[in-house]
Amino acid sequence: MSRYIFITGGVVSSLGKGLASAALGALLQARGYSVRLRKLDPYLNVDPGTMSPYQHGEVYVTDDGAETDLDLGHYERFTGVAACQSDNVTTGRIYQQIIEAERRGDYLGATVQVVPHVTDKIRDFVLSDAGDVDFVLCEIGGTVGDIEALPFFEAIRQVGLKIGRQNTLFLHVTLLPFIKAAGELKTKPTQHSVKELRAIGIQPDVLLCRSEQKLPESDRAKIGLFCNVQEQAVIPAYDAASIYDVPIAYHEQGLDNVVLAHFGLDDAPELELSRWHEISRRINHPDGEVTIAVVGKYTVLRDAYKSLTEALVHGGIANTVKVNIKWIESDSFETQDKALSALDRVHGILVPGGFGERGAEGKVSAAGYARTRNIPYFGICYGMQMAVLEVARNLAGITDAVSTEISQSGTPVIGLMTEWTKGNTKESRTKSDDLGGTMRLGAYPAILQAGSKVAEIYGTTEIMERHRHRYEVHADIVTKLEPHGVIFSGMSPDGVLPEILEIPDHPWFIGVQFHPELKSRPFEPHPLFASFIAAAIKQSRMM
């Protein structure tokens, strides 16, 4: 059966449990084992699809259309294992299922309670659909002591009891704060965090201690003694120059050896980290650098564009250059004059996804700036739609071109999707439908025009990319724009939905309706990002 590793957090949030889970998964893969990674989120939302990016960061979308926590992006990028619906669950979804079952009478009149009904559901989720893998890594969101996380801690305690401690490992990520005035690390917060965990019935087997300062051996021994953890299982986790240095750093501190020893796998295959060392070399010793302006509406919280940021890094890896990102709030320039100065001296302009009216005209201006000045432009989802508005207004003469998401007055060239095909079934939506889970979500195919730039970039004319949008470019705009030097080089297989826009006579001007950043990996940079950064390098040489 699969062995289970549960990753919990203590002291404070944002310690990097997701990154720790992904890095450990990568190390286990490097030792020849197969892995599956999951996230258990305690919040009451059914999924993060309706949550503000300012509160939760980006929504990561899987091939099968799940709107999930951004940590699943880390999992996929580090391990290459595609996540799915069954790899992320929330308190909201658990309660939704239980209430629906109670209304149907499935509990036969029993009193429905947190224990056992909620914890049973969580336990069933953890143990179900794991597949034939060697290790399942489950990260529990939040921090030990959070009241909403208690059912999850109880559930994983029960899992350890059910499958046996020989098949279970509890890894606790904690913080060792450095008190500057005292000039020393403090271990007491970690001791209290472990005490809280043990009160729930969970004894951690490994402590991953985040620290900005070197952990003295004496403190390591003290933590192990007071937390009832073997000294060698107290693993320092120092800040790294790049997140892609983390697997190497954790191995150097002995994390993978401690984990495998716990499971009695002392005869594990030799470690193979050569590809991680090559990624580290390319990131830390680039041959040059480029600057990309990202014109978005959530730029004050960088986690809102986490996959996008990493995909740009991957594009840099593919070209052995450092990618500097110049973040620009799209509503900070709604006039061309301000756009001129804000976008001066950049080597490429990227307009990412987003929703709503705020900042829309700034994105249109950014697309126009890139088009008229021959600067590489990459529009993603909403960024593609704003590029359509720009060329419709300024090339095709449709001066009042609008998206109905923004305005009801004008000529609508982008509108609400009401029907589309997914597999062999028809999906339909209306404006009055719930917001959650009602978009065109997940992987859909597109057919590329032979001889187009995108067909050359992909090296094929058939692609599958992940979508997350509610509005779509009207098909009839295609014939109106193509006489003006714009082509829609990617369409849905039925020819109804425009997927990709490009300007052949421009150095690099491409807009895509999907989210290619979600499929980019450090070892397999997405071809569009690799090509975009290559175009930015050419631009830098001309400036």
C-alpha positions as CSV (number, residue, x, y, z in Angstrom):
1,M,0.0,0.0,0.0
2,S,1.0,3.6,-0.3
3,R,2.9,5.3,2.5
4,Y,1.5,8.6,3.7
5,I,3.4,11.8,4.7
6,F,1.3,14.5,6.4
7,I,2.8,18.0,6.3
8,T,1.5,20.5,9.0
9,G,2.5,24.0,10.0
10,G,3.1,25.8,13.2
11,V,3.9,29.1,14.9
12,V,2.9,31.3,11.9
13,S,1.5,31.0,8.4
14,S,3.3,31.4,5.1
15,L,6.2,29.2,6.2
16,G,6.2,27.4,2.8
17,K,4.5,24.1,3.6
18,G,3.5,23.8,0.0
19,L,7.0,24.3,-1.2
20,A,8.3,21.9,1.4
21,S,5.8,19.3,0.2
22,A,6.8,19.8,-3.4
23,A,10.5,19.7,-2.7
24,L,10.2,16.5,-0.6
25,G,8.1,14.9,-3.4
26,A,10.9,15.8,-5.9
27,L,13.5,14.3,-3.6
28,L,11.5,11.0,-3.3
29,Q,11.2,10.9,-7.1
30,A,15.0,11.5,-7.4
31,R,15.4,8.3,-5.2
32,G,13.2,6.4,-7.7
33,Y,9.9,6.5,-6.0
34,S,6.5,7.5,-7.3
35,V,4.5,10.2,-5.5
36,R,1.1,11.9,-5.3
37,L,0.5,15.2,-3.6
38,R,-2.7,16.6,-2.0
39,K,-3.8,19.7,-0.2
40,L,-6.5,19.8,2.6
41,D,-7.8,23.4,3.1
42,P,-9.7,24.2,6.2
43,Y,-11.6,27.3,4.9
44,L,-15.4,27.1,4.4
45,N,-15.3,28.1,0.7
46,V,-16.2,25.2,-1.5
47,D,-13.1,26.0,-3.6
48,P,-11.0,29.2,-4.1
49,G,-12.7,30.0,-7.4
50,T,-14.8,32.9,-5.9
51,M,-12.1,34.2,-3.5
52,S,-10.3,37.4,-4.1
53,P,-6.7,37.1,-5.3
54,Y,-5.8,39.6,-2.6
55,Q,-6.8,37.1,0.0
56,H,-5.8,33.8,-1.5
57,G,-3.5,34.4,-4.4
58,E,-4.0,32.7,-7.7
59,V,-6.5,30.0,-8.4
60,Y,-4.7,27.0,-9.9
61,V,-6.7,25.1,-12.5
62,T,-6.2,21.4,-13.2
63,D,-6.7,19.5,-16.5
64,D,-10.0,18.1,-15.3
65,G,-11.3,21.6,-14.3
66,A,-10.8,21.8,-10.6
67,E,-10.2,25.3,-9.2
68,T,-7.6,24.7,-6.5
69,D,-5.1,26.1,-4.1
70,L,-1.9,27.6,-5.6
71,D,0.2,25.0,-3.8
72,L,-0.9,22.4,-6.3
73,G,1.0,24.5,-8.9
74,H,4.2,23.9,-6.8
75,Y,3.4,20.2,-6.7
76,E,3.0,20.0,-10.5
77,R,6.1,22.1,-11.2
78,F,8.4,20.2,-8.9
79,T,7.2,16.7,-9.6
80,G,5.6,16.8,-13.1
81,V,2.6,14.8,-11.7
82,A,-0.6,16.2,-12.9
83,A,-3.0,17.2,-10.2
84,C,-6.8,16.6,-10.4
85,Q,-10.1,17.1,-8.6
86,S,-9.3,14.5,-6.0
87,D,-6.1,16.3,-4.9
88,N,-7.7,19.3,-3.2
89,V,-10.5,19.4,-0.7
90,T,-11.9,22.1,1.6
91,T,-14.1,22.2,4.7
92,G,-16.7,23.8,2.5
93,R,-16.8,20.9,0.1
94,I,-16.8,18.4,2.9
95,Y,-19.7,20.1,4.6
96,Q,-21.6,20.5,1.3
97,Q,-21.4,16.8,0.7
98,I,-22.5,16.0,4.3
99,I,-25.4,18.4,4.2
100,E,-26.6,17.1,0.8
101,A,-26.4,13.5,2.2
102,E,-28.3,14.5,5.3
103,R,-31.1,16.1,3.3
104,R,-31.4,12.9,1.2
105,G,-31.8,10.9,4.5
106,D,-28.5,9.0,4.0
107,Y,-27.7,9.1,7.7
108,L,-31.0,7.3,8.6
109,G,-32.0,9.8,11.2
110,A,-28.6,9.9,13.0
111,T,-27.3,13.1,14.6
112,V,-24.7,14.4,12.2
113,Q,-21.6,15.6,14.0
114,V,-18.1,16.7,13.4
115,V,-16.8,13.4,14.8
116,P,-17.4,11.0,13.2
117,H,-19.1,12.3,10.1
118,V,-16.9,15.2,9.1
119,T,-13.7,13.4,10.1
120,D,-14.8,10.2,8.3
121,K,-15.3,12.2,5.1
122,I,-11.9,13.8,5.4
123,R,-10.3,10.4,6.1
124,D,-12.1,8.8,3.2
125,F,-10.8,11.6,0.9
126,V,-7.2,11.2,2.1
127,L,-7.3,7.4,1.5
128,S,-9.3,7.3,-1.8
129,D,-8.1,7.5,-5.4
130,A,-4.5,7.4,-4.4
131,G,-3.5,5.1,-7.2
132,D,-0.6,2.8,-7.2
133,V,2.1,5.2,-5.9
134,D,4.8,4.7,-3.3
135,F,4.1,7.9,-1.4
136,V,1.1,10.2,-0.9
137,L,2.0,13.6,0.5
138,C,-0.9,15.5,2.2
139,E,-0.4,19.1,3.2
140,I,-2.9,20.5,5.7
141,G,-3.5,24.2,5.2
142,G,-3.4,26.8,8.0
143,T,-1.5,26.4,11.3
144,V,-1.8,24.1,14.3
145,G,-4.2,25.7,16.8
146,D,-6.5,27.1,14.1
147,I,-10.0,26.1,15.2
148,E,-11.2,25.4,11.6
149,A,-8.3,22.9,11.1
150,L,-9.1,20.7,14.1
151,P,-11.2,18.2,12.1
152,F,-8.4,17.8,9.6
153,F,-5.9,17.1,12.3
154,E,-8.2,14.6,14.0
155,A,-8.8,12.9,10.6
156,I,-5.1,12.5,9.8
157,R,-4.5,11.2,13.4
158,Q,-7.1,8.5,12.6
159,V,-5.5,7.7,9.3
160,G,-2.2,7.1,11.1
161,L,-4.0,4.8,13.5
162,K,-5.8,3.0,10.7
163,I,-2.9,2.3,8.3
164,G,-0.2,2.0,11.1
165,R,2.6,4.2,12.1
166,Q,5.0,2.2,10.0
167,N,3.1,3.6,6.9
168,T,2.7,7.1,8.2
169,L,5.0,10.1,8.8
170,F,4.1,13.4,10.3
171,L,6.3,16.3,9.2
172,H,5.8,19.6,11.0
173,V,7.1,22.9,9.5
174,T,7.9,25.5,12.1
175,L,9.7,28.7,12.7
176,L,12.8,29.6,14.7
177,P,12.6,33.4,15.1
178,F,15.9,35.3,15.6
179,I,15.8,37.9,18.3
180,K,18.2,40.5,17.1
181,A,18.6,42.3,20.5
182,A,19.4,39.0,22.2
183,G,21.5,37.8,19.3
184,E,20.0,34.3,19.3
185,L,17.5,31.9,17.8
186,K,14.5,31.1,20.0
187,T,13.2,27.5,20.1
188,K,10.3,28.1,22.5
189,P,7.7,28.8,19.7
190,T,8.6,25.5,18.1
191,Q,8.2,23.7,21.4
192,H,4.8,25.2,22.0
193,S,3.7,24.4,18.5
194,V,4.7,20.7,18.9
195,K,3.0,20.7,22.3
196,E,-0.2,21.8,20.6
197,L,0.1,19.1,18.0
198,R,0.8,16.4,20.6
199,A,-2.3,17.5,22.5
200,I,-4.3,16.6,19.4
201,G,-2.8,13.2,19.4
202,I,-0.1,13.7,16.7
203,Q,3.6,13.2,17.5
204,P,5.7,14.7,14.7
205,D,8.4,12.5,13.3
206,V,10.3,15.2,11.5
207,L,10.6,18.9,12.2
208,L,11.4,21.2,9.3
209,C,12.6,24.4,11.0
210,R,12.6,27.6,9.0
211,S,15.4,30.0,10.1
212,E,17.2,33.0,8.7
213,Q,20.2,32.1,10.9
214,K,22.3,29.0,11.1
215,L,20.9,26.5,13.6
216,P,23.5,25.6,16.3
217,E,23.9,21.9,17.1
218,S,23.1,22.6,20.7
219,D,19.7,24.1,19.7
220,R,19.0,21.3,17.4
221,A,19.6,18.8,20.2
222,K,17.4,20.8,22.6
223,I,14.6,20.9,20.0
224,G,14.8,17.2,19.5
225,L,14.8,16.5,23.3
226,F,12.0,18.8,24.2
227,C,9.8,17.9,21.2
228,N,10.4,14.1,21.5
229,V,12.0,14.0,18.0
230,Q,15.2,12.3,17.0
231,E,18.0,15.0,16.7
232,Q,18.8,14.0,13.1
233,A,15.1,14.5,12.3
234,V,15.3,18.2,13.3
235,I,16.0,19.6,9.8
236,P,17.1,23.2,9.3
237,A,15.3,25.0,6.4
238,Y,17.2,28.1,5.4
239,D,16.2,30.7,2.9
240,A,17.3,29.8,-0.6
241,A,18.3,32.0,-3.6
242,S,15.6,30.3,-5.7
243,I,12.8,28.0,-4.9
244,Y,14.4,25.5,-7.3
245,D,17.4,25.3,-5.0
246,V,15.2,24.0,-2.2
247,P,15.3,20.3,-3.1
248,I,19.1,20.4,-3.1
249,A,19.2,22.3,0.2
250,Y,16.9,19.9,1.9
251,H,18.9,16.9,0.7
252,E,22.1,18.5,2.0
253,Q,20.4,18.7,5.4
254,G,19.4,15.0,5.2
255,L,15.6,15.3,4.8
256,D,15.2,12.5,2.3
257,N,17.4,10.1,4.2
258,V,15.5,10.7,7.5
259,V,12.2,10.2,5.8
260,L,13.3,7.0,4.1
261,A,14.9,5.7,7.3
262,H,11.5,6.2,9.1
263,F,9.9,3.9,6.6
264,G,12.7,1.3,6.8
265,L,13.8,2.1,3.3
266,D,17.5,2.2,4.0
267,D,18.3,0.4,0.7
268,A,16.6,3.1,-1.4
269,P,18.1,3.8,-4.8
270,E,20.9,6.3,-5.2
271,L,19.8,10.0,-5.4
272,E,19.8,11.6,-8.9
273,L,19.8,15.4,-8.6
274,S,21.7,16.3,-11.7
275,R,18.8,18.0,-13.4
276,W,18.1,20.1,-10.3
277,H,21.8,21.2,-10.2
278,E,21.5,22.2,-13.9
279,I,18.3,24.3,-13.2
280,S,20.1,25.9,-10.3
281,R,23.1,26.7,-12.5
282,R,21.0,28.3,-15.1
283,I,19.1,30.5,-12.6
284,N,22.1,31.5,-10.5
285,H,24.6,32.0,-13.3
286,P,22.6,33.5,-16.3
287,D,24.2,34.7,-19.5
288,G,22.2,37.9,-19.5
289,E,18.9,39.5,-18.4
290,V,15.7,40.9,-19.8
291,T,13.0,43.0,-18.3
292,I,9.3,42.1,-18.7
293,A,6.5,44.5,-17.8
294,V,3.5,42.6,-16.3
295,V,0.5,44.9,-16.5
296,G,-2.1,43.5,-14.2
297,K,-4.7,44.5,-11.6
298,Y,-3.5,42.4,-8.6
299,T,0.2,43.2,-8.7
300,V,0.4,44.4,-5.1
301,L,0.1,40.7,-4.2
302,R,2.6,38.7,-6.3
303,D,1.0,35.3,-5.3
304,A,-2.0,36.3,-7.5
305,Y,0.3,35.6,-10.4
306,K,2.4,32.8,-8.9
307,S,2.3,30.4,-11.9
308,L,2.9,33.3,-14.3
309,T,6.0,34.4,-12.4
310,E,7.4,30.9,-12.4
311,A,6.6,30.4,-16.1
312,L,8.6,33.6,-16.9
313,V,11.5,32.1,-14.8
314,H,11.1,28.9,-16.8
315,G,11.3,31.0,-20.0
316,G,14.5,32.5,-18.7
317,I,15.9,29.0,-17.9
318,A,15.2,27.9,-21.5
319,N,17.2,30.9,-22.7
320,T,19.8,31.0,-19.8
321,V,18.8,34.5,-18.9
322,K,17.5,36.2,-15.8
323,V,14.0,37.6,-16.2
324,N,13.4,40.8,-14.2
325,I,9.7,41.6,-13.8
326,K,8.5,45.2,-13.7
327,W,5.1,45.1,-12.0
328,I,2.6,47.7,-13.2
329,E,-0.9,48.2,-11.9
330,S,-3.1,48.4,-15.0
331,D,-5.3,51.1,-13.6
332,S,-2.3,53.3,-12.8
333,F,-2.3,54.4,-16.4
334,E,-5.5,54.8,-18.3
335,T,-4.0,57.3,-20.8
336,Q,-1.4,56.7,-23.4
337,D,0.9,59.4,-22.0
338,K,1.3,57.5,-18.7
339,A,1.7,54.2,-20.5
340,L,4.6,55.7,-22.5
341,S,6.7,56.4,-19.4
342,A,5.7,53.3,-17.4
343,L,6.6,50.9,-20.2
344,D,9.8,52.7,-21.3
345,R,12.8,50.5,-21.8
346,V,11.1,47.2,-21.2
347,H,11.9,44.3,-23.5
348,G,8.5,42.7,-23.4
349,I,5.0,43.4,-22.2
350,L,2.7,40.7,-20.7
351,V,-0.9,41.3,-19.8
352,P,-2.3,38.4,-17.7
353,G,-5.7,37.2,-16.8
354,G,-8.2,39.1,-14.6
355,F,-11.9,39.9,-14.2
356,G,-14.0,43.0,-14.3
357,E,-13.8,46.6,-15.5
358,R,-11.1,48.0,-13.2
359,G,-7.9,48.5,-15.1
360,A,-9.3,47.2,-18.4
361,E,-8.5,50.4,-20.4
362,G,-4.9,50.4,-19.0
363,K,-4.5,46.9,-20.4
364,V,-5.8,48.0,-23.8
365,S,-3.3,50.9,-23.7
366,A,-0.5,48.4,-22.9
367,A,-1.5,46.2,-25.9
368,G,-1.5,49.3,-28.2
369,Y,1.8,50.5,-26.9
370,A,3.4,47.1,-27.7
371,R,1.8,46.8,-31.1
372,T,2.7,50.3,-32.3
373,R,6.3,50.2,-31.0
374,N,7.1,46.6,-32.1
375,I,7.7,45.4,-28.5
376,P,7.0,41.7,-27.9
377,Y,3.5,41.3,-26.4
378,F,2.0,38.4,-24.7
379,G,-1.7,38.5,-23.7
380,I,-3.1,35.8,-21.6
381,C,-6.9,35.2,-21.2
382,Y,-8.2,38.7,-20.4
383,G,-4.9,40.1,-21.9
384,M,-5.8,38.5,-25.2
385,Q,-9.3,40.0,-25.0
386,M,-8.0,43.4,-24.3
387,A,-5.6,43.0,-27.3
388,V,-8.7,42.2,-29.5
389,L,-10.4,45.4,-28.3
390,E,-7.3,47.4,-29.1
391,V,-6.9,46.1,-32.7
392,A,-10.7,46.3,-33.3
393,R,-10.7,49.9,-32.3
394,N,-7.5,51.1,-33.9
395,L,-7.0,48.9,-36.9
396,A,-10.5,47.8,-37.9
397,G,-12.2,51.1,-37.1
398,I,-14.7,49.6,-34.6
399,T,-14.1,52.6,-32.3
400,D,-16.8,51.6,-29.8
401,A,-15.7,48.0,-29.5
402,V,-16.3,46.6,-26.0
403,S,-16.6,43.5,-23.9
404,T,-19.9,43.0,-22.3
405,E,-18.0,42.2,-19.1
406,I,-17.0,45.8,-19.0
407,S,-19.9,47.7,-20.7
408,Q,-23.2,47.2,-22.3
409,S,-22.9,50.2,-24.5
410,G,-20.9,49.9,-27.7
411,T,-20.3,47.2,-30.3
412,P,-19.8,43.9,-28.4
413,V,-16.9,41.9,-29.7
414,I,-16.4,39.9,-26.5
415,G,-19.4,38.4,-24.7
416,L,-20.6,35.9,-22.1
417,M,-20.2,32.3,-23.2
418,T,-23.5,30.5,-23.1
419,E,-22.7,27.1,-24.7
420,W,-19.6,25.1,-25.5
421,T,-18.5,21.5,-25.9
422,K,-16.5,19.6,-23.4
423,G,-15.7,16.1,-24.5
424,N,-18.9,14.6,-25.9
425,T,-21.3,16.9,-23.9
426,K,-22.7,20.4,-24.2
427,E,-22.0,22.8,-21.3
428,S,-24.3,25.8,-21.0
429,R,-24.4,28.8,-18.7
430,T,-26.5,31.9,-18.1
431,K,-25.6,35.3,-16.5
432,S,-27.8,34.4,-13.5
433,D,-25.8,31.2,-12.7
434,D,-23.7,31.0,-9.6
435,L,-20.2,32.3,-10.0
436,G,-18.4,29.3,-8.4
437,G,-17.4,26.6,-10.8
438,T,-19.5,27.9,-13.8
439,M,-16.7,29.0,-16.1
440,R,-15.1,27.2,-19.0
441,L,-12.6,25.3,-16.8
442,G,-9.9,22.8,-17.5
443,A,-8.1,21.5,-20.5
444,Y,-9.6,22.0,-24.0
445,P,-8.1,21.3,-27.4
446,A,-7.4,23.9,-30.1
447,I,-6.4,23.6,-33.7
448,L,-3.5,25.8,-34.9
449,Q,-3.3,27.3,-38.4
450,A,-0.5,25.6,-40.4
451,G,2.4,28.0,-41.0
452,S,1.4,30.4,-38.2
453,K,3.9,31.6,-35.6
454,V,2.2,29.6,-32.8
455,A,2.3,26.4,-34.9
456,E,6.0,27.0,-35.4
457,I,6.4,27.6,-31.6
458,Y,4.5,24.5,-30.6
459,G,5.8,22.3,-33.4
460,T,2.3,21.0,-34.0
461,T,-1.1,22.1,-35.1
462,E,-3.1,20.4,-32.3
463,I,-2.7,21.5,-28.6
464,M,-4.4,21.0,-25.3
465,E,-4.4,23.9,-22.8
466,R,-6.1,24.8,-19.6
467,H,-8.8,27.5,-19.5
468,R,-10.6,29.6,-16.9
469,H,-12.9,32.2,-18.3
470,R,-16.5,33.2,-18.6
471,Y,-16.3,35.5,-21.6
472,E,-15.2,34.8,-25.1
473,V,-14.2,36.6,-28.3
474,H,-17.2,36.5,-30.8
475,A,-16.4,34.3,-33.8
476,D,-17.7,36.9,-36.2
477,I,-14.9,39.3,-35.3
478,V,-12.4,37.0,-37.0
479,T,-13.4,38.0,-40.5
480,K,-13.5,41.7,-39.5
481,L,-10.0,41.8,-38.1
482,E,-8.1,39.5,-40.5
483,P,-8.1,42.0,-43.4
484,H,-6.1,44.4,-41.1
485,G,-3.1,42.1,-40.5
486,V,-4.5,40.2,-37.6
487,I,-5.0,36.4,-37.7
488,F,-6.7,34.1,-35.3
489,S,-4.2,31.2,-35.6
490,G,-5.9,29.0,-33.0
491,M,-9.5,28.0,-32.9
492,S,-11.6,25.4,-31.1
493,P,-12.0,22.2,-33.1
494,D,-15.5,23.2,-34.1
495,G,-14.3,26.5,-35.4
496,V,-16.6,28.5,-33.0
497,L,-14.3,29.8,-30.3
498,P,-11.2,31.9,-31.1
499,E,-8.3,30.7,-29.0
500,I,-5.2,32.5,-30.3
501,L,-4.6,35.9,-31.9
502,E,-1.3,36.9,-33.5
503,I,0.0,39.7,-35.8
504,P,2.4,38.1,-38.3
505,D,4.1,41.3,-39.2
506,H,5.0,42.1,-35.6
507,P,8.2,40.8,-34.0
508,W,6.1,38.9,-31.4
509,F,2.5,39.7,-30.7
510,I,0.4,36.8,-29.5
511,G,-2.7,36.6,-27.3
512,V,-4.1,33.3,-26.0
513,Q,-7.5,32.7,-24.4
514,F,-6.1,29.9,-22.2
515,H,-3.5,29.9,-19.4
516,P,-0.2,28.4,-20.6
517,E,1.5,29.3,-17.4
518,L,-0.3,26.5,-15.7
519,K,1.5,23.9,-17.7
520,S,5.0,25.3,-17.6
521,R,7.7,23.4,-15.6
522,P,11.3,24.2,-14.9
523,F,12.4,21.1,-16.8
524,E,9.8,21.7,-19.6
525,P,9.4,25.4,-20.0
526,H,6.2,26.2,-21.9
527,P,7.0,26.8,-25.5
528,L,5.2,30.1,-25.6
529,F,7.1,31.5,-22.6
530,A,10.4,30.2,-24.0
531,S,9.7,31.9,-27.3
532,F,8.5,35.1,-25.7
533,I,11.7,35.5,-23.6
534,A,13.7,34.7,-26.7
535,A,11.9,37.6,-28.5
536,A,12.6,39.8,-25.5
537,I,16.3,39.0,-25.8
538,K,16.3,40.1,-29.4
539,Q,14.5,43.3,-28.3
540,S,17.1,44.0,-25.7
541,R,19.9,43.8,-28.3
542,M,18.1,46.4,-30.4
543,M,17.8,49.0,-27.6
